[in-house]
Amino acid sequence: MDIYALRLKNKQVLVDYAFNVFFVSKNDCRQTKDMWVDRLLNGYDFNQFIQDLKHSNVEVSATAPDLPAASPDVIGSIQVVDSNLALHAGLKRQLKVRIVNNQADTFQTTPEEPLFVAYHWYTANGEVYEFNGVRTSIETPIAPGQTLEMAIQLTPPAEPGDYQLMVTMVYEGRYWMEEVGLSVQRLGMTVQDYDGRGLSRHALSIFKQLQAAELEVIN
């Protein structure tokens, strides 16, 4: 499933669910739902959409934020440059990435348009596992032609196994930057079961007790 199809499916599910919650008697209003799916795909804030539904403003004509036109030119890139890719299930860590700005405008965060580095997790066969990864603020504005290396906060999947990781950037509440020309990569990653490595003797003892208790619950 490509990125657009994934976004479309995600928005359709959210809109259907929201209408089921607020308008039980109007679940057949497909045309109105499709209108809202289109608005959300083009940058309309989801929280504002919920407020519109709460106040029965489902037919209000609101102006969606302008979404930069997708371009065949790459506006920049982000890639993982960390040499240590060891991941353990559910164990948070930092990961070093490199961001390159190839466009005419500066990559920067403002109160009106907060910009974050984030990520998507996919299963080994490409299905979405977690779409909204932890946000990390960019450390400094990145001017046209400049490069920034920084550490981001990463939480691996809770279950060991093989996954794909896509690190990207997001203008919160507006759009993911891979949608408008940011070059990203999908990395195959193996998430291992955490064995307590690095813990003190006392902490390791507690960790093993917790593991044993978890097994008792499962069995």
C-alpha positions in Angstrom: 0.0 0.0 0.0 1.5 3.4 -1.0 1.6 6.5 1.2 -1.4 8.1 -0.4 -3.6 5.0 -0.2 -2.5 4.6 3.4 -3.4 8.2 4.3 -6.8 7.9 2.5 -7.7 4.7 4.4 -6.6 6.2 7.7 -8.7 9.4 7.2 -11.7 7.3 6.0 -11.6 5.2 9.2 -11.3 8.3 11.4 -14.1 10.1 9.7 -16.4 7.1 9.8 -15.7 6.6 13.5 -16.2 10.3 14.3 -19.6 10.3 12.5 -20.6 7.2 14.3 -19.9 8.9 17.6 -21.5 12.2 17.0 -24.2 11.5 14.3 -25.6 8.0 14.9 -28.6 8.8 12.7 -26.5 10.1 9.8 -24.2 7.2 9.1 -25.3 7.0 5.5 -24.1 10.6 4.6 -21.3 9.3 2.4 -21.0 12.5 0.4 -20.4 14.7 3.6 -17.9 12.1 4.9 -16.0 12.1 1.7 -15.9 15.9 1.8 -14.3 15.8 5.2 -11.9 13.0 4.2 -10.7 15.3 1.3 -10.3 18.3 3.7 -8.3 16.2 6.2 -6.1 14.9 3.3 -5.4 18.5 2.4 -4.3 19.7 5.8 -7.5 20.5 7.7 -6.8 20.1 11.5 -8.3 16.9 12.9 -9.0 18.5 16.3 -10.9 21.3 14.6 -12.9 18.7 12.6 -14.0 17.1 15.9 -15.0 20.5 17.2 -17.0 21.1 14.1 -18.8 17.8 14.6 -19.5 18.5 18.2 -21.2 21.8 17.3 -23.0 20.2 14.3 -21.1 22.3 11.8 -20.7 19.4 9.4 -21.7 21.5 6.4 -19.7 24.6 7.3 -17.4 25.7 4.5 -14.0 26.1 6.2 -10.9 27.1 4.4 -8.3 24.3 4.7 -4.7 25.3 5.2 -2.7 25.5 2.0 -0.8 22.3 1.4 2.5 22.9 -0.5 2.2 21.4 -4.0 4.1 18.1 -4.4 7.0 18.6 -6.7 9.2 16.1 -8.6 12.1 18.0 -7.1 13.3 16.7 -3.8 12.9 19.5 -1.2 15.4 17.8 1.2 16.1 14.5 2.8 16.3 12.8 6.1 18.3 9.6 6.8 19.5 7.5 9.8 23.2 7.9 10.2 23.6 6.1 13.6 26.1 3.3 13.5 24.3 1.5 16.4 21.0 0.1 15.3 20.4 -2.3 18.1 16.8 -2.1 19.2 15.0 -3.8 22.1 11.3 -4.2 22.4 9.7 -1.2 24.0 13.0 0.2 25.2 13.3 3.9 24.3 16.6 5.1 22.8 18.1 7.9 20.8 18.9 7.6 17.1 21.1 10.0 15.1 19.7 11.3 11.8 20.9 13.7 9.2 18.5 16.4 7.7 19.4 18.2 4.4 17.4 21.2 3.2 17.4 21.5 -0.6 14.5 24.0 -0.9 14.4 27.8 -0.9 12.8 28.1 2.5 14.2 27.4 6.0 13.2 24.3 7.9 12.2 25.8 11.2 9.6 25.4 13.9 7.3 28.3 15.0 4.3 28.5 17.4 2.0 28.7 14.4 3.7 25.8 12.5 5.5 23.5 14.8 8.0 21.3 12.9 9.1 17.9 14.3 11.1 14.9 13.4 9.0 11.8 13.8 8.6 8.3 12.3 6.4 5.5 11.1 6.8 1.8 12.0 5.7 -0.8 9.5 5.6 -4.6 9.8 8.1 -6.7 7.7 5.4 -7.0 5.0 4.8 -3.3 4.8 1.6 -2.9 6.9 1.4 0.0 9.2 2.3 -0.9 12.8 2.5 2.6 14.3 2.0 5.7 12.2 2.4 8.5 14.8 5.8 8.1 16.2 7.3 10.2 19.0 8.0 13.8 18.1 11.4 15.4 18.5 11.8 19.2 18.0 14.5 20.2 15.5 17.4 21.7 17.4 18.0 24.7 15.2 16.6 26.2 11.9 18.0 24.6 8.8 18.7 27.2 6.1 18.6 26.4 2.4 21.5 24.2 1.4 22.4 23.4 5.1 22.6 20.0 6.8 21.9 19.2 10.4 22.7 16.0 12.4 20.7 15.5 15.5 19.5 12.8 17.9 15.8 11.9 17.9 13.7 10.0 20.5 12.7 6.5 19.3 10.4 3.9 20.9 10.7 0.5 19.2 7.7 -1.8 18.8 6.6 -3.6 22.0 6.9 -7.0 20.4 10.3 -8.5 19.1 10.5 -9.2 15.4 11.3 -7.7 12.0 10.0 -4.3 11.1 10.6 -1.3 8.8 11.3 2.1 10.1 10.6 5.4 8.2 12.0 8.5 9.8 10.4 11.7 8.5 9.4 15.2 9.5 5.9 16.6 10.2 4.4 20.1 10.3 2.0 19.2 13.2 -1.6 19.4 12.3 -0.8 20.1 8.6 1.1 17.5 6.7 3.9 14.9 6.7 6.8 16.1 4.7 7.3 13.0 2.7 4.0 13.9 1.1 5.5 17.1 -0.4 8.9 16.0 -1.6 11.0 15.1 1.4 13.2 12.1 0.5 12.9 9.4 3.2 14.0 5.8 3.5 12.5 2.6 4.9 15.1 0.7 6.9 14.6 -3.0 7.8 15.1 -3.3 11.6 15.2 -6.2 13.9 13.7 -5.6 17.3 15.1 -8.0 19.9 13.6 -9.1 23.2 15.2 -7.0 26.0 17.4 -9.2 28.3 18.1 -6.6 31.0 21.5 -5.7 29.7 23.0 -2.7 31.4 20.9 -2.8 34.5 22.4 -2.9 38.0 22.3 -6.3 39.9 19.3 -5.1 42.0 17.5 -3.7 39.0 18.2 -6.8 37.0 16.7 -8.9 39.8 13.5 -6.9 39.7 13.4 -7.1 35.9 13.6 -10.9 36.0 10.8 -11.0 38.6 8.7 -8.9 36.4 9.4 -11.2 33.4 8.4 -14.2 35.5 5.2 -12.5 36.6 4.4 -11.7 33.0 4.9 -15.3 32.0 2.5 -16.4 34.8 -0.2 -14.0 33.5 0.2 -15.2 29.9 0.1 -18.9 30.9 
